[in-house]
């Protein structure tokens, strides 16, 4: 009796293991491939035939000629943790050095998201970066404003979430507007500006 019970339990376990661990996931993958193949494959984005990232995962942009995203990574720092306060203060100083025309830095440019990998920023956070990017790339502010508006996504069904801009998609569109010669000049200018901003941030941190 015991052997037959064990055998029945083992059979049941194997059957459900195959159904739940193999058949069901494959069924879902098949449905996803039919319904929305790009999303099923990770919403990958390419540039000149090379995969450069996913529309679902944020990535840092350290050069000032591109739109800056949210800081990446995750920490368990609480709101009163001195390490968090110091980190945000440094981020604020850095953003003000990059964008001297702004007085109030948006929170999504200086704090991490809950997941640490949010690919989006608020449209306002993208728009305030336009003067810097225009100066570095030579692209007019009007063109950059239209680009941001073009890549601004509205709340789902007009209700859920907030307006947002996918930073990677926006930067890929920005790159498409640059000629190789303009890109080289912009990269050189961006490197110099980034060095100045980093030095200013370090000086501010030391003084604080």
N, C-alpha and C positions, 0 to 999 in steps of 0.2 A: 504493500500500500504506500509506504513512504517513498519507494523508488518511483512508482507511477506518479505520485504527486510532484516529486522533484523534476521528473521528466516533463510533465505538463507545464510546470512553472518555467522551466528552461526554454521549452518551445514557445511559450507566450512571450518571454523576454526577447528571444531572437526575432520573432515576428514583428513585435513593436519596435525593436531596434532598427530593423530593415525599413519598416514603414515610416517611422518618425525621423530616423537618422539619414535615410538615403532617398526613399521615394518622395516624401513630402518636400524636402529641400529642392530636389531636382524638378519637381512639379512647379514650385514657386519660381525657380529660375527660368523655366520654360515660359511661364505666363508673363514674367517680367520682360523677357527678351522679345516677346510678341507685342506687349503693350507699350513698352518704352525702352528700346534697346540701349540708347546712350546712358540713361539713368541706371539701368541694370548693370552696366559695365563700369560704373563709378563716376559718371558725368565728367569724363576726362577731357581736358582742353589741350589743344595742340598749337604749336607755332612752327611754321615751316616744316611740317611733317613730324615734329618731335613733341612727345607728350611733355607738357610743362607743369601740370598739376591737375587738380580736380576742382570743379566749381563748388564742391561741397566742403572743401577743407581750406582754411586760411593759411597763408604763408607770408613770411615777413618780406618787406621790400626795404632794403637798407639804403638804396641810392635815392637822393632827393628828386631826381628827374621823374620818378614814378610816384603815383599816389600811394601814400603810406597806409598800411592796414593797422588793425589792432595789434598790440603786443601779443606774441604767441606764448604758449606754455601755460602750465597750471601750477598754482601754489595753494597752500592751505592757510595763508596768512589771513588773520581776522582784520576787521576794519580799523582796529586800534593798534595793530602791530607796527612797531617802528620801522621794520623792514619794508612793509608795504607803503607806509607814508614816504619813506626815503626814495623808494623806487618810483612812485608816482611823481614825486617832486622832480626827480631827474628827467622823467619823461616829459613833464610839463616844460621844464627849462629847454630841453632839446627841441620840442615842437615850436616853442617861441623863437628859438634861434633860427630854425628853418623858415618859419613864417612870421617875420617881425611885424606884419600888419595886423595880426590878431591879438586881442587882449585876453580873451577867455578861450582856453583850449577845451574842446569837447571831450567828454569823459571816455568815449570809445576809442580815442587815439592814445590814451595814456593808461588804460586798464585792460586786463585780460577778460575775455568772456568766461562764462561758467565752464565751457568745454575746453577753452584754451585754443580752439581751432575755428572760431567764427570767421567765415570768409567775407562777411559784409561789414560795412560801416554806414552811418547815416548819410543821406545826400548832402546835408550841411557840412559834414566833416570832409567830404570830397571837394565841395565848392570852395571852402576856405583855403585849400591847397593850390588852387588854380594860379594865383599870381606867381608863386614860386616856380611852378612847372612851366608856365608861360615864359618866364625869364630865362629858364635853363634850356628850353627846347626851341624857342622862337615861334611856337604855335600860339596863335592869338587867344586871348581869354574868351572871346565869343565862341570860338570853335571848341575849346575845352569845356565850356559851360554846356554847349549842346551835346557834347559827348557824355558828360555826367548825366544830363537829363535823359539821354537815350538809354543809358544803362541803369536807370533808376527803376526798381521793381516796386510796385504798389502792394499794399497788404492783400493777402489771399482773400478772395471774394469781397475785397473792399473793407474787410472787418478785422481779420486775424493778422496780427503782427504790425510792424511799422514799415514805412518806406525805407528801402535799403539799396545799397549799391555793392555789387560783387567786385571786390578790388582787383582780383586776378583778371577777370573778363575786361574790366575797364582799362587796365594796364596793357593788355594785349591789343585792345583797340587803339590805345595811345601809340604803341610801338608801330602799328601799321601806318601811322601818319608821318613817321620819321624816315627820311632818306638815310643811307649809310653815312654820308658825310655829316649830316645834321646829328645823327645818333652819336658819332664819335665826339663831336664838339660838346654835345649835351652831357655825355658821360664824364668828360674832363671837367666841365663846370660843376657837375654834381659832386664829383669826388672832392673838389676844393671846398664847396659849400658844406659838405658833410664833415670834413676835417675841422672847419671853423666852428660848426655847431657842436661837435663833440668836445672841442677844446673849451668852448664857452660853458657847456654843461659841466665839464670836470671842474672848471674854475668856480662855478656857482656852487657845486656840491662841497668843494673844499672850504669855501667861504662860509657856507651854512654850518 
